[in-house]
Amino acid sequence: MKKYQAGNRVTGVINNITDLGIFVTLPNRHSGLVHHSDFGNNWPRQRRQYQIGDHIRVVVVHIHKGKFNLSVARVNDPKLIDHDNQFSTTKAADFNRVLNQTNENAKKEIAQLRQVLTKN
């Protein structure tokens, strides 16, 4: 079971929309709230864009006593470091090299898996 921490970017499913905000179910049966203040003064209009059952990308902002504070607005906030992101410690100057190497490694692994599958 995944242990969440602040900074994790997660795709969840909307399970309720109220005046308080959007309640989201995360993988592994965790849930949290995107508070209406996350949308600023646009909440009355923004809430109509979401439906129960929609998938939504959120970031875990804070966890207190098992309650998850989530945000949509801060998904791209670089101050919230996602420790599960393998690129989070990569310097900007090295990013392209690291990304290309990761891509090449993935291609090699896919080729090896195809060979195994075609033998069976």
Order of alpha helices (4+ residues) and beta strands (2+ residues): beta-beta-beta-alpha-beta-beta-alpha
